[in-house]
Amino acid sequence: MITWRNPWISREVWSKIGIAACLLSAQYQVVCAADLTLYYYDRPPYTISNQIGGPTGYLIERTERALDKAGISYEWKFSSVNRIFTDLKEGQLQVFSPGWYTSPERRTYARFTKAIYHDLPLVGLTRSDSFLPESTTAAALLSRTDIKILLKQSVVYGAYLDPLLAKIPDANVLKTSTDFPRSVKMIRAKRADLAIVAQEEIDTFIKNADLDLNDFKIIHFSDVPGVEYRFILCSQAVSPDLITRINKAIDAVGLP
């Protein structure tokens, strides 16, 4: 699904009149193209698919504020995580996708704008009857050899956690490409003992999995800093000048 947005027309107007990408007449055919396409996947509360008026969520709204300030028209296009990263790595298309962490590996094939969101510290999610403690350090917990940790493919967990996760033996890791609500179900079904999740997402994950918060226990890590930032991820085909223009708008609207 593609949703087009002009920076001078409000979301409320689009929700009432729909999206008019092309104007046709007997004498003329005008094709209205947005300046850029923004790829997103459904990850409430950050990005939420919405058939009327386009997607919503923390990251959608912040991205729109910056692009509207810059006077850049855009369209939203729903995609999968794997598709987004395949196009990014190929580098042939101008790909923009908001809300990603940066990492040394990602910087080898992508560009990043300035930060648009500042995360709360990541936490652990386990079953309510788990033997794991409610408060510990990530360094101590992730060094245990008696637990299986569920990790989502193509997801970066931040500058502090990524090195710790990289040291975990393969036998203690279950990698999945499934969506986050299904990951929650995998924890509940004892296919894994622990998932690393954002605090902002826990209620949404559990609700979308048709489970109850009482079925789970949240583990707070005293050593995980609340300093992770999310950026707009751009392919190498995106010009540095355009990124500079977006960055100036990010500063102007006061993000993150």
LINNOR-V951060 format. One record per backbone hydrogen bond with DSSP energy under -0.5 kcal/mol. CO is the residue of the C=O (numbers start at 1). NH is the residue of the N-H. If there is no record, write none. Layout:
{{CO NH} {CO NH}}
//
This chain:
{{1 78} {3 76} {5 74} {6 9} {10 14} {11 15} {12 16} {13 16} {13 17} {14 18} {18 20} {19 21} {21 32} {22 24} {23 30} {28 25} {29 31} {30 23} {30 32} {31 33} {36 75} {37 39} {37 96} {38 77} {40 79} {41 43} {43 46} {43 47} {45 58} {46 59} {46 60} {47 43} {48 56} {50 54} {51 53} {56 48} {57 61} {58 62} {59 63} {60 64} {61 65} {62 66} {63 67} {64 68} {65 69} {66 70} {67 71} {67 72} {68 71} {71 73} {73 36} {74 5} {75 38} {76 3} {77 40} {80 84} {81 85} {82 86} {83 87} {84 88} {85 89} {86 90} {87 91} {93 95} {93 237} {95 235} {96 39} {97 233} {100 231} {103 107} {105 108} {106 109} {106 110} {109 236} {111 234} {114 232} {117 119} {117 230} {121 199} {123 197} {124 219} {125 195} {126 217} {127 130} {134 220} {136 222} {137 141} {138 142} {140 143} {141 144} {148 193} {148 194} {149 151} {149 174} {150 196} {151 176} {152 155} {158 162} {160 164} {161 165} {162 166} {163 167} {164 167} {165 168} {169 172} {170 173} {172 149} {173 175} {174 151} {176 153} {179 183} {180 184} {181 185} {182 186} {183 187} {184 188} {185 189} {186 191} {186 192} {187 190} {194 150} {195 125} {195 197} {197 123} {198 201} {198 202} {199 202} {201 205} {202 206} {203 207} {204 208} {205 209} {206 211} {207 210} {212 215} {213 216} {215 128} {217 126} {218 220} {219 124} {220 136} {220 222} {221 224} {223 225} {225 227} {228 119} {230 116} {230 117} {231 99} {231 100} {231 233} {232 113} {233 97} {234 111} {235 238} {239 243} {240 244} {241 245} {242 246} {243 247} {244 248} {245 249} {246 250} {247 251} {248 252} {249 253} {250 255} {251 254}}
//
